[in-house]
Amino acid sequence: QVQLVESGGGLVQAGGSLRLSCAASGNIFSNNRMGWYRQAPGKERELVAIITSGGSTNYADSVKGRFTISRDSGKNTVYLQMSSLKPEDTAVYYCNCRNVRAGYNVDYWGQGTQVTISS
C-alpha cells in the first residue's frame, strides 16, 4: 500500500500562484510515476502533470508553461508549482502514485485538495 497526503490548496485570485505538495509513504516501487490530476464539478478527472522516477515529465496542454511538477525522491514528495492561475483551474486536485511493473501497474490516490481561483 501507498499513502499520499496532499497539502497547499486554497483560494487565490486569478493570476496568482499556489504550490501543492504530496508526501508519499509505504511500498513505493523504485520504478514509479507520480503526478497530479484534477476534477472540476461536473467534469471527469483529468491529468494535469506527471513525473517519472527517472525525472521525465508530461503536462496537459492547458497548463503547459504555467505549471511545473517536480519531485524530491529522497523525501518521496512531489510538488506542483502553479502560476498564472485562471478561474478554469478551479478543481479538486488529486495526487497520484503509480507503481510500475511490467504488465501490472497499481495506482494510489490522495484524498484531494481544493484549489479555487477567483476572477
C-alpha positions as CSV (number, residue, x, y, z in Angstrom):
1,Q,0.0,0.0,0.0
2,V,1.0,3.6,-0.6
3,Q,-0.3,6.5,1.4
4,L,-0.5,10.0,-0.1
5,V,-1.0,13.2,1.8
6,E,-1.6,16.4,-0.1
7,S,-1.3,20.0,1.1
8,G,-1.2,23.5,-0.3
9,G,-4.6,24.1,-1.8
10,G,-6.6,27.2,-1.2
11,L,-8.3,30.2,-2.6
12,V,-6.3,32.6,-4.8
13,Q,-7.1,35.4,-7.3
14,A,-6.6,34.9,-11.0
15,G,-3.0,35.5,-12.0
16,G,-1.8,34.3,-8.6
17,S,0.3,31.2,-7.7
18,L,-0.1,28.2,-5.5
19,R,2.2,25.3,-4.6
20,L,0.8,21.9,-4.0
21,S,2.8,19.2,-2.1
22,C,2.2,15.4,-1.9
23,A,4.1,13.2,0.6
24,A,4.1,9.6,-0.2
25,S,4.9,6.7,2.1
26,G,4.6,3.0,2.1
27,N,5.5,0.4,-0.5
28,I,6.7,2.7,-3.3
29,F,8.4,0.9,-6.2
30,S,11.7,2.2,-7.5
31,N,10.0,2.3,-10.9
32,N,7.1,4.7,-10.3
33,R,5.3,7.6,-11.6
34,M,3.8,10.4,-9.5
35,G,1.6,13.1,-10.6
36,W,-1.4,15.4,-10.2
37,Y,-4.9,15.1,-11.6
38,R,-7.8,17.4,-11.1
39,Q,-11.6,17.2,-11.2
40,A,-13.9,20.2,-11.6
41,P,-17.6,20.0,-10.8
42,G,-19.5,18.1,-13.4
43,K,-16.4,17.1,-15.2
44,E,-14.2,14.0,-15.4
45,R,-10.9,13.7,-13.6
46,E,-8.1,14.8,-15.9
47,L,-4.3,14.6,-15.9
48,V,-2.5,17.8,-15.0
49,A,1.1,16.7,-14.8
50,I,3.2,13.6,-14.2
51,I,6.8,12.9,-13.4
52,T,8.6,9.6,-13.5
53,S,11.1,8.2,-11.1
54,G,13.6,9.0,-13.9
55,G,12.6,12.6,-13.9
56,S,10.6,12.7,-17.2
57,T,7.6,15.0,-17.2
58,N,4.4,15.4,-19.1
59,Y,1.8,18.1,-18.9
60,A,-1.7,18.7,-20.0
61,D,-1.8,21.3,-22.8
62,S,-3.9,23.6,-20.7
63,V,-1.2,24.0,-18.1
64,K,2.0,24.0,-20.1
65,G,4.1,27.0,-19.4
66,R,2.2,27.8,-16.2
67,F,2.6,24.7,-14.0
68,T,5.8,22.9,-13.0
69,I,6.0,19.5,-11.5
70,S,9.0,18.4,-9.5
71,R,9.9,15.7,-7.0
72,D,12.2,15.1,-4.1
73,S,12.9,11.5,-4.4
74,G,14.7,11.4,-1.1
75,K,11.6,12.5,0.6
76,N,9.1,10.8,-1.7
77,T,7.4,14.1,-2.2
78,V,6.1,15.6,-5.4
79,Y,5.3,19.3,-5.9
80,L,3.1,21.2,-8.3
81,Q,4.0,24.9,-8.7
82,M,1.1,26.6,-10.3
83,S,1.4,30.1,-11.7
84,S,-0.7,32.5,-13.7
85,L,-3.8,30.7,-12.4
86,K,-7.1,31.0,-14.1
87,P,-10.6,30.5,-12.9
88,E,-10.8,27.4,-15.1
89,D,-8.1,25.9,-13.0
90,T,-10.6,25.6,-10.1
91,A,-10.9,22.0,-9.2
92,V,-10.1,19.3,-6.6
93,Y,-6.5,18.3,-7.2
94,Y,-5.5,14.7,-6.5
95,C,-2.1,13.3,-6.1
96,N,-1.4,10.0,-7.8
97,C,1.4,7.4,-7.4
98,R,1.6,4.6,-9.9
99,N,3.8,1.7,-9.0
100,V,5.1,0.4,-12.4
101,R,5.7,-3.2,-13.0
102,A,5.9,-4.9,-16.4
103,G,2.3,-5.7,-17.3
104,Y,0.9,-4.7,-14.0
105,N,0.6,-1.1,-12.7
106,V,-1.1,-0.1,-9.5
107,D,-2.5,3.4,-8.8
108,Y,-2.9,5.1,-5.5
109,W,-4.7,8.3,-4.8
110,G,-4.6,11.1,-2.2
111,Q,-7.8,12.5,-0.7
112,G,-7.7,15.6,-2.8
113,T,-7.1,19.3,-2.1
114,Q,-9.4,22.1,-3.2
115,V,-8.0,24.8,-5.4
116,T,-10.3,27.8,-6.1
117,I,-9.3,30.6,-8.4
118,S,-11.5,33.8,-8.2
119,S,-11.8,36.1,-11.1
